[in-house]
């Protein structure tokens, strides 16, 4: 069974932590949320205030793969202010 696309929600990024645990950034309309995913459920870590899609895109590709640095983007929100 495939994953159905949504007009209002999108997983912007996923970072595997272990075989059965991940951290994801979820976009719901214009809001972004940092969530933990595991076999035991889904947990809200933090709402990423003042985030937008451009925060999750790099001007220069990371490693030539068109990726962005998840740690760099995330650090903006845990330092208490956006850079």
C-alpha positions as CSV (number, residue, x, y, z in Angstrom):
1,X,0.0,0.0,0.0
2,X,1.5,3.3,-1.1
3,X,1.6,6.6,0.8
4,X,-1.1,9.0,-0.2
5,X,0.0,12.5,-0.9
6,X,-1.6,15.3,1.1
7,X,-2.3,18.9,0.1
8,X,-1.9,20.1,3.7
9,X,0.9,17.9,5.2
10,X,4.3,16.9,4.1
11,X,7.3,15.3,5.7
12,X,10.0,17.8,4.8
13,X,12.9,15.7,6.2
14,X,13.6,12.5,8.0
15,X,16.7,11.6,10.1
16,X,17.1,8.0,11.1
17,X,18.4,7.7,14.7
18,X,18.4,3.9,14.9
19,X,16.7,1.0,13.0
20,X,13.3,1.8,14.4
21,X,13.6,5.5,15.5
22,X,13.6,8.7,13.5
23,X,13.2,12.4,13.8
24,X,11.1,14.1,11.2
25,X,10.2,17.7,10.2
26,X,6.5,17.8,9.3
27,X,4.9,20.7,7.5
28,X,1.2,21.2,8.2
29,X,0.0,24.0,5.9
30,X,2.4,26.9,6.9
31,X,3.6,25.4,10.3
32,X,6.5,23.1,10.9
33,X,6.9,20.5,13.7
34,X,9.9,18.4,14.9
35,X,8.6,15.0,15.7
36,X,10.0,11.7,17.1
37,X,8.9,8.5,15.5
38,X,9.3,5.0,17.0
39,X,7.4,1.8,17.4
40,X,5.8,3.1,20.5
41,X,4.3,6.1,18.7
42,X,4.8,9.7,17.6
43,X,6.0,12.5,19.9
44,X,6.1,16.3,19.4
45,X,9.6,17.5,20.2
46,X,9.1,21.2,19.3
47,X,7.1,23.5,17.0
48,X,9.6,25.2,14.7
49,X,8.5,28.8,15.0
50,X,9.1,31.2,12.1
51,X,10.2,28.4,9.8
52,X,9.6,28.2,6.1
53,X,10.5,26.0,3.2
54,X,13.6,28.0,2.4
55,X,15.0,27.1,5.8
56,X,15.1,23.5,4.6
57,X,16.9,24.2,1.4
58,X,20.6,24.9,0.8
59,X,21.9,27.5,-1.7
60,X,24.8,25.1,-2.4
61,X,24.3,21.4,-2.6
62,X,25.8,19.4,0.3
63,X,28.1,16.8,-1.1
64,X,26.8,17.5,-4.6
65,X,23.5,15.7,-3.9
66,X,21.2,18.7,-3.6
67,X,20.8,18.0,0.1
68,X,20.8,20.4,3.1
69,X,22.5,20.1,6.5
70,X,19.7,19.0,8.8
71,X,21.9,19.7,11.9
72,X,22.6,23.3,10.7
73,X,18.9,24.1,10.1
74,X,17.8,22.5,13.4
75,X,20.5,24.3,15.4
76,X,18.8,27.6,14.5
77,X,15.7,26.6,16.4
78,X,17.4,25.2,19.5
79,X,19.6,28.1,20.1
80,X,16.5,30.1,21.0
81,X,16.6,32.3,17.9
82,X,16.7,32.0,14.1
83,X,20.0,33.0,12.5
